């Protein structure tokens, strides 16, 4: 299980730059630490799964096939899916996509005219990914590093986008739920995942007021994490690590 120090595998400055790609909102320091912790936890779990697959063949150098094996063994690791259309590793594995007229959507059409910033900026994650690989006692071929970079970039971009949505909407609005988190980083997160709390049970005061909708805070990132990760061990570990990171920021 990742330690609190793994939160800083992806530096707060990098995290904030990703948030700037998707929102003009201010991002608090604790929000950046929480997002870094979640992303580091997710990537560590993927690397551990790939390392296990490689160990079966007696290897300590990871290859793209180990990534596919890790995802096959644990569906919770299937994150950052927008990267899959850009990676040769996943070509032919994501199925045939057809448009409304039944015409097959080619890889070029899926990518669009301009690459999403998450894909174009994936190289920014290489240093952090290599630190995570070293921490697990393995190395990876360049193609595998590229895939891990891309997954990290796309996942964090989606996390940032959902955190901004949580701020704008005053809590989680999907699936009829809202966040229990107080509108400040000092308030401890609820012991229950926000998505498990019915909206009807929450007082009106638990919703954000308009003056608090200009800053992304750590509880917004926690809420976004419950959107990005399906309920399971990975989600719980990510939330636990993020909470530890925001309660012990001096550890970084």
C-alpha positions in Angstrom: 0.0 0.0 0.0 1.4 3.5 -0.9 2.6 5.6 1.9 1.8 9.3 2.4 5.1 10.2 0.8 3.8 8.7 -2.5 1.5 11.6 -2.7 4.4 13.8 -3.8 5.4 11.5 -6.7 3.4 14.0 -8.8 4.4 17.4 -7.6 1.7 20.0 -6.7 2.9 22.3 -9.4 2.3 19.7 -12.0 -1.1 18.9 -10.5 -2.1 22.6 -10.6 -1.0 22.9 -14.2 -3.4 20.0 -15.1 -6.2 21.8 -13.2 -5.5 24.9 -15.2 -6.0 23.0 -18.4 -9.7 22.4 -17.5 -10.7 25.2 -15.1 -9.9 28.7 -14.2 -10.9 28.1 -10.6 -8.3 28.5 -7.8 -6.9 25.2 -6.6 -6.0 25.0 -2.9 -2.7 23.5 -1.8 -4.6 20.7 0.0 -6.6 20.0 -3.1 -3.4 19.6 -5.1 -2.0 17.3 -2.5 -5.2 15.2 -2.5 -5.2 14.9 -6.3 -1.5 13.9 -6.3 -2.2 11.3 -3.7 -5.1 9.8 -5.6 -3.2 9.7 -8.9 -0.1 8.2 -7.2 -2.2 5.5 -5.6 -3.9 4.6 -8.8 -0.6 4.4 -10.7 1.0 2.3 -8.0 -1.8 -0.2 -8.1 -1.5 -0.5 -11.9 2.3 -1.0 -11.6 1.9 -3.6 -8.8 -0.6 -5.5 -11.0 1.8 -5.3 -14.0 4.8 -6.4 -11.8 2.8 -9.5 -10.7 2.1 -10.3 -14.4 5.8 -9.9 -15.2 6.9 -12.0 -12.3 5.1 -15.0 -13.7 7.6 -14.9 -16.6 10.5 -14.1 -14.3 10.9 -10.5 -15.5 11.5 -7.3 -13.6 11.2 -5.1 -16.7 7.6 -4.3 -17.5 6.2 -4.4 -21.0 2.8 -3.2 -22.4 1.4 -6.8 -22.2 1.9 -6.7 -18.5 -0.4 -3.6 -18.3 -3.1 -5.4 -20.2 -2.7 -8.4 -18.0 -3.0 -6.2 -14.9 -6.3 -4.6 -16.1 -7.7 -8.1 -17.1 -7.0 -9.3 -13.6 -8.5 -6.3 -11.9 -11.2 -4.2 -13.6 -10.8 -1.5 -11.0 -7.5 -0.6 -12.8 -9.3 0.3 -16.0 -8.9 4.1 -15.6 -7.8 6.9 -17.9 -9.7 5.2 -20.7 -9.4 8.1 -23.1 -5.7 7.2 -23.4 -6.6 3.8 -24.9 -7.5 5.3 -28.4 -4.0 6.9 -28.6 -1.9 3.9 -27.5 -0.7 1.1 -29.8 -0.9 -1.2 -26.8 -4.7 -1.0 -26.8 -5.3 -0.9 -30.5 -7.8 -3.5 -31.5 -8.7 -4.2 -27.9 -11.3 -1.4 -27.4 -13.8 -2.7 -29.9 -15.3 -1.2 -33.0 -16.9 2.2 -32.5 -19.7 3.3 -34.8 -21.4 6.7 -35.2 -25.1 7.4 -35.4 -25.2 6.3 -39.1 -23.5 3.0 -38.3 -20.2 4.0 -39.9 -17.1 2.7 -38.2 -15.3 5.5 -36.4 -11.6 5.3 -37.3 -8.8 6.0 -34.8 -8.2 9.3 -36.5 -11.8 10.3 -36.1 -11.8 9.3 -32.5 -8.7 11.4 -31.8 -10.2 14.5 -33.5 -8.3 17.3 -35.2 -6.4 18.3 -32.1 -5.2 16.0 -29.4 -6.7 16.6 -25.9 -4.3 18.4 -23.6 -4.2 15.3 -21.4 -2.6 13.3 -24.2 -0.4 16.1 -25.5 1.0 16.7 -22.0 1.4 13.1 -20.9 5.2 13.4 -21.1 5.1 15.6 -18.0 4.4 12.6 -15.9 7.4 10.6 -16.9 9.6 11.5 -13.9 6.9 10.6 -11.4 6.1 7.4 -13.2 9.8 6.3 -13.1 9.9 7.1 -9.4 6.9 4.8 -8.8 8.5 2.1 -10.9 11.7 2.3 -8.8 9.7 2.2 -5.7 8.2 -1.1 -6.8 11.7 -2.5 -7.7 11.0 -2.7 -11.4 11.8 -0.9 -14.6 9.8 -0.6 -17.8 10.4 -0.5 -21.6 9.7 3.0 -23.1 6.4 1.9 -24.6 5.2 0.9 -21.1 6.4 4.2 -19.5 4.6 6.0 -22.3 1.3 4.2 -21.4 1.7 4.8 -17.7 2.4 8.5 -18.5 -0.7 8.7 -20.6 -3.0 7.0 -18.1 -1.8 9.2 -15.3 -2.3 12.3 -17.4 -5.8 11.4 -18.6 -6.9 10.2 -15.1 -5.7 13.3 -13.4 -7.3 15.5 -16.1 -10.7 13.7 -15.6 -10.3 14.0 -11.8 -9.7 17.7 -12.1 -12.7 18.2 -14.4 -15.0 16.3 -12.0 -13.6 18.3 -9.0 -14.5 21.5 -10.8 -17.9 20.1 -11.6 -18.4 19.3 -7.9 -17.5 22.9 -7.0 -19.9 24.4 -9.6 -22.8 22.2 -8.6 -22.3 22.5 -4.9 -21.7 18.8 -4.4 -22.1 15.6 -6.2 -25.3 15.8 -8.2 -24.9 12.6 -10.2 -27.0 9.6 -9.1 -29.0 11.9 -6.8 -26.3 12.5 -4.2 -24.4 15.5 -2.8 -21.3 15.8 -0.8 -21.2 15.8 3.0 -17.9 17.7 3.0 -17.8 21.2 4.6 -16.7 24.0 2.3 -13.2 24.3 3.8 -10.0 22.2 3.8 -9.9 22.2 7.6 -13.1 20.2 7.9 -12.4 16.5 8.0 -14.0 14.3 5.3 -17.0 12.2 6.2 -16.2 8.6 7.2 -18.6 7.5 4.6 -18.1 7.9 0.8 -20.2 10.9 -0.3 -21.8 8.8 -3.0 -23.3 6.5 -0.4 -25.3 9.3 1.3 -28.8 9.9 -0.1 -29.5 13.5 -1.0 -32.8 13.6 0.9 -30.9 12.9 4.2 -28.7 16.0 3.9 -29.6 19.4 5.3 -29.7 22.3 2.9 -26.7 23.8 4.7 -24.5 21.0 3.4 -24.7 22.4 -0.1 -22.1 25.0 -1.1 -23.1 28.6 -1.4 -22.1 30.7 -4.4 -19.2 32.4 -2.6 -17.5 29.0 -2.2 -17.7 28.0 -5.8 -14.5 29.7 -6.9 -12.0 27.4 -5.3 -11.3 23.7 -5.6 -10.7 22.3 -2.2 -9.6 18.9 -1.0 -13.1 17.6 -0.2 -14.0 18.4 -3.9 -11.2 16.1 -5.0 -12.4 13.4 -2.6 -15.8 13.7 -4.1 -14.4 13.6 -7.6 -12.5 10.4 -6.7 -15.7 8.7 -5.9 -16.9 9.5 -9.4 -13.7 8.4 -11.1 -13.2 5.2 -9.2 -15.8 2.5 -8.9 -16.6 1.4 -5.4 -14.0 -1.1 -4.3 -10.6 -1.5 -2.6 -8.8 0.9 -5.0 -11.3 3.7 -4.3 -11.0 3.2 -0.6 -7.2 3.2 -0.7 -7.1 6.3 -2.8 -9.4 8.1 -0.5 -7.5 7.0 2.6 -4.1 8.1 1.1 -5.6 11.5 0.0 -6.9 12.1 3.5 -3.6 11.2 5.1 -1.8 13.5 2.6 -4.0 16.5 3.4 -3.8 15.9 7.2 0.0 15.5 7.1 1.2 17.9 4.3 4.6 18.4 6.0 5.4 14.8 5.1 6.1 15.9 1.5 
